[in-house]
Amino acid sequence: MKLDYKVAEEVAINEVKEFVEYFKGVEQDETEIKNSFPYTIRAMRLGLLILDEKLTPKLILEEVIKTETGAVAVSEITFKTRLTTSEYQRILNSTDGKKNDVGTYFRTRAFLIGQPVAMLDKFGRFDEKAIVEISTLFLA
């Protein structure tokens, strides 16, 4: 399958590198970016990842999520780029005081993409991997 790239690889890598460095707060090696963010780079190359002037990422889904009637339920995700301490505490409290690292991880990821946890099952393979890569930048 030939992909219809909208952005050159070098440009996409540089954009993703700048994006990652901004949120991590440290310089990144280009090889490290290629190895750690391949789906993010591919999304950028396909024109599916859009960064505004504040580098807030919006991911246009490769596989749109539809309702049972065929209507579009979710076609894009705009990430929350900050998980505040109070929001993280709310997420931790939602596990009823039980140690549940996986549940906390899924609730946190759902919060960052503004979707309910149940929606995480609906994303296509590529979209899910891109979401996971991008979300890691906003976890303290």
HELIX and SHEET records of a PDB file:
HELIX    1   1 GLU A    9  LYS A   24  1                                  16    
HELIX    2   2 GLU A   30  SER A   36  1                                   7    
HELIX    3   3 PRO A   38  ARG A   45  1                                   8    
HELIX    4   4 THR A   85  ASN A   93  1                                   9    
HELIX    5   5 ASP A  101  ILE A  113  1                                  13    
HELIX    6   6 VAL A  117  LYS A  122  5                                   6    
HELIX    7   7 ARG A  125  SER A  135  1                                  11    
HELIX    8   8 THR A  136  PHE A  138  5                                   3    
SHEET    1   A 3 LEU A  49  LEU A  51  0                                        
SHEET    2   A 3 PRO A  57  LYS A  66 -1                                        
SHEET    3   A 3 VAL A  72  THR A  78 -1                                        
END                                                                             
